[in-house]
Amino acid sequence: MNKSSRGGCARLLWGVGVVLTIASVCSVGVLAASGFTGAGSTWVYPLLAKWSSAYQGATGIQVNYQSIGSGGGIAQIKAGTVAFGASDMPLKPEELKAGGLIQFPTAVAGEDLIYNLPGIGPLQLVLSGPLVAQIYLGKVTHWNDPAIAKLNPGLHLPSTYITVVHRSDGSGTTFTFANYLSKVSPEWNQRVGANTSVAWPTGIGGKGNEGVSSYVERIPGSIGYVEYAYILQNHLSGARMLNTDGKLVAPSLQGFQDASAHVNWKNAQDFYVILTNQPGPGTWPISGCTWEIMRKGAAKDSNLAVMRFFDWGFEHGQQLAQAISFGPLPQSTITAIKAYWRKNLGYGI
């Protein structure tokens, strides 16, 4: 901000008789006296909505979180228009370094395939990773395909055409899903790969979890992927999956935590880990996490406000997290996050 801008802000403040620091008001809306703004992941929205409501009740500080997708969150934190960005795709250490950014995990969760098959209820349909890849590659096109029937003996599968639904926006949910398919399908890995946005071989796109689920609910024979807390909140039909150990599992908090137990959070550079397709008999195969991203060069007051909020969540918000199947991080990881803040920002809380 130049001198004339600072002077304009100062005159405005004195003119209305408000005693606030110039920095808190003239920071492009990132931080204000009564709260701050973050944006990104739709996956983590149910958790941050609960945390922010409880945090405001406890402290009077409002956290305005905009659920716009991980791609949007990454773009906004890089532009400095929010106090933190949230992404379900962790940024690689070299990208963080180049952008003057840091990141840390929030809570583990998972996503599942939802479907619209009249007469087939929640958790009745069984899928595997390679089969889902074939469906999303457009190679398995009808619900009575022998590959689906083989996994679902005794289940009446219609001859209905499979309408594939995917995200249309830049999404960490897409990254987690596509990353999983890349691990279980060499063809998917070669043709499509994994990112927040990919070149979908087939299907229709919906914006956010809301858009995907809306299409699936309206179109008989459709299939889509959404975050598990969204499935619970909206009473959607999710599938059971065969995991990497060949065990049939349903999505669960314990399954997400089992996936998390197989990665080394503490020693991973910038907490860069991927939770998909982890081993273990009870592990849910499409598990993931949300990373909060901050700018090293942001105002200290802004970064401290973000750190205090997430520290409150780590220490006081775990029951709220578990109620919607978000798994808390181990205490050792939380301790490592606080040390990471001090090391990379030069200050802590």
Number of C-alpha atoms within 10 A of each C-alpha: 8 6 8 9 11 14 12 12 17 17 13 13 16 11 9 8 9 9 8 13 13 16 18 19 16 17 18 12 15 22 25 20 12 12 18 21 20 26 29 33 30 29 30 27 20 18 23 25 16 15 23 21 15 19 21 15 11 10 10 12 19 19 23 17 21 20 21 19 30 31 23 21 30 26 15 19 25 19 11 19 19 29 26 28 30 36 30 29 27 25 20 14 17 11 11 19 13 8 15 15 22 22 26 23 24 25 25 24 33 30 26 25 22 26 28 24 22 10 10 14 14 15 16 14 22 20 20 20 22 19 18 20 23 17 22 25 19 17 13 19 17 18 21 19 15 11 14 21 16 13 16 16 10 8 16 12 19 14 12 15 15 23 25 25 26 28 27 18 20 23 30 31 34 27 23 25 28 24 25 27 27 21 17 18 18 14 16 22 17 10 13 18 20 23 19 23 18 17 10 18 14 15 18 14 17 18 17 24 21 15 17 23 27 15 21 26 18 10 16 16 20 22 26 27 23 27 22 25 24 21 19 13 10 11 10 21 21 27 20 19 25 20 23 20 14 12 14 17 19 20 24 21 23 16 24 29 26 23 26 28 17 13 15 13 22 16 12 11 11 23 23 19 20 19 27 25 22 23 18 18 16 21 32 36 31 29 30 31 28 25 27 25 26 28 23 18 12 20 15 13 13 23 22 17 18 22 19 13 19 19 17 17 24 19 12 14 20 18 14 18 24 15 12 18 24 27 25 24 18 16 11 10 18 20 11 16 22 16 14 20 20 12 11 14 19 10 14 15 10
